[in-house]
């Protein structure tokens, strides 16, 4: 007699991408988030072709100008066009934030899966590791690590990934712990499914959805950390137009011409709000159970 | 509860030891010879040896970790490379500025955030409520250094009504307070948004509950329901969030102190990092981490004490 395989009781994580996008855009906050993020991606891809100046050519006689017809947002302390620099900066921000956050998610997913599924001393070790990383405010930890490893784009990505990994590890671990007890996993185990099959086929699809929300929520946090470190001179190095670098250079002349700081700060605020509202709406439409979850804390 | 307490405390001790180990090994993460990086290329081999011995770098690594941990536990964090002052003394000078800043910011967050949340809950779905929801998202997502820069541009550069450099003198409380306005507001902004939102949601969840509907049917006055029951229920999570906020503020304080040139813990850390002054970096970061870990512990425990439901959930999950 053969035993029929247990019906998979995996609740569908999303009803396909299209309906999700539709539900997102139907909410004003979601539409706003999608619009901002789409605009940023477009700028990141096409900025070098559309910016009015190259953002690197200096024009000392026209330094620290306010907005005008030839320089829509004004010029910085070396006479470079601010609009061009800020638009080119989008690419730098995403070049740090996207890989950093994706790496942190993968890292956290692996740690969380192993810790939650294995339990015992493995779990304890992972928890201590995560607690130790989270014993520092993320800016401080990133600052120390970058300072020690040397400021460069790659090191920045690595450091931000390490700093952010515990969050997704925690989320994953918690859902794995809950899943491990559930009847359908037990049934699967009773039917002789191996660990890899259980994790890959049954656990993974159930823990991965919240990570997409973390992705949207953590990108602005990563940008915030990057710009903060670059502002302190410990991140992306001038003359690369990262927003942190523009802020830091603008801060030196802020009493003469606040334009550089003002525009960059506003760009950063808009970006942060865009990604966060996207993440929040995504959370609300994809899984109402999560709506009480702690999001929105960029500093962790 | 007792088991939980023991486990949580044990975990805290382990994490603190792990933090100390990490900090004591920090020097070895530097690519190349840390001593040569500290001293620069002009150093003679003799000087390099002296500093290496002073940093204890010629000891085996476990001994270095042990020495740092034991020293730290005895309140000895070594000497500043450049000025030769004890690191603990530098930290002691910096801490008050940071603590005052953080506490002022939290007080501000409560004083502004709670009334905003109450007002929004009172007029749910009104235009003001919606505007406030938008504003609080903006506030919550705003990094404190961006808030600091924007406040600086408006109030120090354009209007020139508030000072933006230094702390003023401690001896003159008014002067000190005026210097505190911009940095504390910058740090508070995130938390104002957070608190306003939290107060609104918690109040609305009470107002929507069955017992409130029943009480209302029985003729209990709105004022009592609103301010006595709903507000009270909202205050508890708010205080818990604010106490964990104290730890988070330290991270933001680093950049805010740089922007407003306040000689606090954050600025001490950043300056030490840019000078590669490792003993100061280790000491300052250790103190920040200790503060962070302990306030998180306290927040966690006090939350549990005030809200017994958390204990129930815990035992249900079996964690």
Interface residues (C-beta under 8 A of the other chain):
Chain A: X127 X128 X129 X131 X132 X135 X136 X137 X138 X139 X140 X143 X144 X145 X147 X148 X149 X150 X177 X178 X220 X224 X227 X228 X231 X232 X233 X234 X247 X251 X254 X255 X258 X261 X262 X265 X268 X269 X272 X273 X276 X277 X296 X297 X298 X299 X300
Chain B: X11 X14 X15 X16 X18 X19 X22 X26 X29 X30 X31 X137 X138 X140 X141 X142 X143 X145 X146 X149 X150 X152 X153 X157 X158 X190 X194 X247 X248 X250 X251 X252 X254 X255 X258 X259 X269 X270 X273 X274 X276 X281 X285 X288 X289 X292 X293 X317 X319
